[in-house]
């Protein structure tokens, strides 16, 4: 899994080129094994969200080396649902622990960062031995070799960031509701995501709290205008963040959690030393543990 920044940064162009080659190899591997099945999006979606673009963005993504390959172990497998798909967003569905598509399974919705794609983000969940259905959604806006959930420009205010987050957050929340009908689901869905995806995970927990039982944002933040007024039906929120993150500053992520706690959310913030804007092996392991704990709690 290549950790990607929400902020374009030209100094990482060399690393980005290397990561693109890795992504292409991963896509070929998945294609050859016929593991990845994609659901096609509705054409209206890109037009609708494309209208939100307020400025052009750069072309580089931070794909730093602060991560490790997924450990060997139980290999995740992928499958599509048997029910007809009417999703507005395309997706990659991963079944872990040798689960079958027809089983009633815990549902985890995973949201990639800027410039990433679900095929490469899916490697974050390799090696999981317990059973779950992980649906990795593809952002609707093309960005470089990948995709973007919402427009970004340097110097965005909290209000502007909140405005561009609202439409994709509502869209993903609606998708989560549809997934509960499409897939046999055990317990309430969970949402996680990195960077842009982490912001969306925060926004869904805050603006659409009844859709999920837990949110695990990684390297994200919640713009203050999206802070909920109360904790009615609030899901659990545990945010993971690199302690040395300067692109989505660590203090901003921690402040978002403090704000949620102030209105009654069960929210926690966990910082990981010597990690920047990426997902370290320790963060990856902790995310797996959080998801598994939530599954056990819901039984």
C-alpha positions in Angstrom: 0.0 0.0 0.0 1.4 3.3 -1.0 0.6 6.0 1.5 -0.5 9.1 -0.4 -0.8 12.7 0.7 -3.9 14.8 0.2 -1.4 17.6 -0.6 0.5 17.6 -3.9 4.2 18.0 -3.3 6.7 18.2 -6.2 9.7 17.0 -4.1 8.2 13.5 -4.2 8.1 13.2 -7.9 10.8 10.5 -8.0 9.1 8.5 -5.3 5.8 8.9 -7.1 7.3 7.4 -10.3 8.6 4.4 -8.4 5.2 4.0 -6.8 3.4 4.2 -10.1 5.5 1.3 -11.3 4.5 -0.6 -8.2 0.9 0.2 -8.7 1.0 -1.0 -12.3 2.6 -4.3 -11.2 0.0 -4.7 -8.5 -2.8 -4.1 -11.0 -1.3 -6.7 -13.4 -1.0 -9.2 -10.5 -4.6 -8.7 -9.5 -5.8 -8.9 -13.1 -3.9 -12.1 -13.8 -5.3 -13.8 -10.8 -8.8 -12.5 -11.6 -9.1 -11.4 -8.0 -10.5 -7.9 -8.6 -14.1 -7.3 -9.7 -15.1 -3.7 -10.4 -18.5 -2.1 -10.2 -19.0 0.6 -12.7 -20.0 4.1 -11.5 -22.9 6.2 -12.9 -21.7 8.9 -15.3 -23.7 11.6 -13.5 -21.5 11.3 -10.5 -18.2 12.6 -12.0 -20.2 15.5 -13.6 -21.9 16.4 -10.3 -18.7 16.3 -8.2 -16.6 17.8 -10.9 -18.7 20.9 -10.7 -17.3 21.4 -7.2 -13.7 22.0 -8.4 -12.7 25.5 -7.4 -9.0 25.4 -8.5 -6.5 23.3 -10.2 -4.1 21.2 -8.1 -0.5 20.0 -8.6 0.5 16.6 -10.0 2.8 15.0 -7.3 1.7 12.8 -4.4 3.7 11.9 -1.3 4.3 8.2 -1.6 7.0 8.0 1.1 8.7 4.9 2.3 7.2 5.0 5.8 5.4 1.7 5.3 6.3 -1.9 4.8 4.9 -4.6 2.5 2.0 -6.5 3.9 3.1 -9.5 6.0 2.7 -13.0 4.6 -0.2 -14.9 6.0 -3.8 -15.4 5.1 -4.2 -13.9 1.6 -7.2 -11.7 1.1 -9.6 -12.8 -1.7 -12.0 -10.7 -3.6 -15.5 -11.3 -4.9 -18.6 -9.5 -6.0 -22.0 -9.5 -4.4 -24.6 -11.8 -5.9 -27.2 -9.0 -5.7 -27.5 -6.5 -8.6 -25.3 -3.5 -8.2 -26.7 0.0 -8.6 -23.9 1.8 -7.0 -22.9 5.3 -8.2 -19.3 4.6 -7.2 -17.1 1.7 -8.5 -15.6 -0.5 -5.9 -13.3 -3.4 -5.1 -14.7 -6.0 -2.7 -12.3 -8.0 -0.5 -13.3 -11.0 1.5 -10.9 -11.9 4.3 -10.3 -15.1 6.2 -11.5 -17.4 3.4 -15.0 -16.0 3.7 -17.6 -16.6 1.0 -19.6 -13.8 -0.7 -23.0 -15.4 0.4 -22.0 -15.3 4.1 -23.4 -12.7 6.5 -20.2 -10.7 7.3 -19.0 -7.6 9.1 -18.8 -4.7 6.6 -15.8 -2.4 6.4 -15.9 0.6 3.9 -12.4 1.8 3.1 -11.7 5.2 1.4 -8.3 5.8 -0.3 -6.4 9.1 -0.3 -5.7 11.6 -3.1 -4.1 10.1 -6.2 -4.6 6.5 -4.9 -7.0 3.8 -6.1 -8.8 1.0 -4.4 -6.7 -1.8 -6.0 -3.5 -0.5 -4.3 -5.2 0.6 -1.1 -6.6 -3.0 -0.8 -3.1 -4.3 0.2 -3.6 -2.5 3.5 -5.9 -5.4 4.5 -3.7 -8.3 3.3 -2.9 -11.0 5.9 -6.1 -10.7 7.9 -7.2 -14.1 9.2 -10.7 -13.2 10.6 -13.6 -12.9 8.3 -15.0 -9.6 6.9 -16.2 -8.0 3.8 -14.1 -4.9 2.9 -15.5 -2.6 0.2 -13.0 -0.2 -1.2 -14.7 2.6 -3.0 -13.1 4.5 -5.9 -13.2 8.3 -5.6 -15.1 9.9 -8.6 -12.6 12.6 -9.7 -9.5 11.7 -11.8 -6.3 12.9 -10.2 -2.9 12.0 -11.9 -2.7 8.2 -12.0 -5.5 7.9 -9.4 -8.5 9.6 -8.1 -9.6 12.3 -5.7 -12.7 12.6 -3.4 -12.9 16.4 -3.4 -11.0 19.4 -4.8 -8.1 20.7 -2.9 -6.2 24.0 -3.2 -3.5 25.4 -1.0 -4.8 27.8 1.7 -8.3 26.4 1.9 -10.1 27.7 4.9 -11.9 25.4 7.3 -15.2 26.6 5.9 -14.2 25.9 2.3 -12.8 22.5 3.2 -16.1 21.7 5.0 -18.1 22.7 1.9 -16.2 20.5 -0.5 -16.4 17.5 2.0 -20.2 17.6 2.4 -21.1 16.2 -1.1 -18.8 13.2 -1.1 -19.5 12.4 2.6 -23.3 12.4 1.8 -22.6 10.2 -1.3 -20.5 7.7 0.6 -23.0 7.6 3.4 -25.8 6.8 0.9 -23.6 4.1 -0.6 -23.0 2.5 2.9 -26.8 2.3 3.3 -27.2 0.6 -0.1 -24.4 -1.9 0.8 -26.3 -3.1 3.8 -29.1 -4.1 1.4 -26.8 -5.4 -1.3 -24.6 -7.5 1.0 -25.6 -9.9 3.9 -24.2 -7.8 6.7 -23.4 -8.6 10.4 -23.6 -5.7 12.8 -23.3 -2.0 11.9 -20.9 -1.0 9.1 -17.5 0.5 9.9 -15.7 3.2 7.9 -12.0 3.9 7.6 -9.8 5.9 5.3 -6.5 7.6 4.9 -5.8 11.3 4.3 -8.7 12.5 2.1 -10.4 9.2 3.0 -9.7 9.9 6.7 -11.4 13.3 6.4 -14.4 11.6 4.9 -14.4 9.0 7.6 -14.5 11.8 10.2 -17.3 13.6 8.2 -19.4 10.5 7.9 -19.2 9.8 11.7 -20.1 13.5 12.3 -22.7 14.2 9.7 -24.2 10.7 9.1 -23.7 9.0 12.4 -26.5 6.4 12.0 -24.8 4.9 9.0 -21.9 3.4 10.9 -21.1 1.8 14.2 -17.4 2.9 14.2 -15.1 5.2 12.2 -11.3 4.8 12.1 -9.8 7.8 10.3 -6.1 7.6 9.5 -4.2 10.8 8.9 -7.4 12.9 8.7 -9.2 15.8 10.3 -12.7 17.2 10.7 -13.3 20.8 9.7 -14.9 22.7 12.6 -18.1 23.6 10.6 -18.9 19.9 10.4 -18.8 19.3 14.1 -22.1 17.8 15.2 -24.3 19.6 17.7 -24.8 16.5 19.9 -23.8 12.9 20.2 -27.2 11.3 19.3 -26.5 7.9 17.7 -22.8 8.7 17.7 -20.5 6.0 16.5 -17.2 5.1 18.1 -14.3 7.2 16.6 -10.7 6.2 17.0 -8.3 8.3 14.9 -4.8 7.2 14.1 -2.2 9.8 13.1 1.6 10.0 12.5 3.1 12.1 15.2 5.4 13.9 12.7 2.6 14.6 10.1 3.0 18.1 8.6 0.7 17.7 5.6 -2.4 17.0 7.7 -0.9 18.3 11.0 -1.1 16.0 13.9 -2.4 18.7 16.1 -5.4 19.2 13.7 -6.3 15.6 13.9 -6.0 15.6 17.7 -8.1 18.8 17.9 -10.8 17.1 15.8 -11.1 14.3 18.3 -11.2 16.7 21.2 -14.1 18.6 19.6 -16.0 15.3 19.1 -15.4 14.4 22.7 -16.7 17.8 23.8 -20.1 17.0 22.3 -20.3 13.6 23.8 -18.7 11.2 21.3 -16.7 8.2 22.4 -13.6 9.4 20.6 -9.9 8.6 21.0 -6.7 9.9 19.3 -3.6 7.7 18.9 -0.4 9.3 17.6 2.5 7.1 16.3 6.0 8.4 16.9 8.4 9.1 14.0 5.6 8.7 11.4 4.8 11.4 8.9 1.8 11.5 6.5 1.7 7.7 5.9 0.6 4.4 7.4 3.3 2.7 9.3 3.4 -1.1 10.0 2.3 -0.3 13.6 -0.6 1.8 12.4 -1.6 -0.9 10.0 -1.6 -3.5 12.8 -3.5 -1.2 15.1 -6.2 -0.5 12.5 -6.6 -4.3 12.0 -7.0 -4.7 15.8 -9.5 -1.9 16.1 -11.7 -3.4 13.3 -11.5 -6.9 14.9 -12.3 -5.5 18.3 -15.4 -3.8 16.9 -16.5 -7.0 15.2 -16.1 -8.9 18.5 -18.0 -6.2 20.4 -20.9 -6.4 18.0 -21.4 -10.1 18.4 
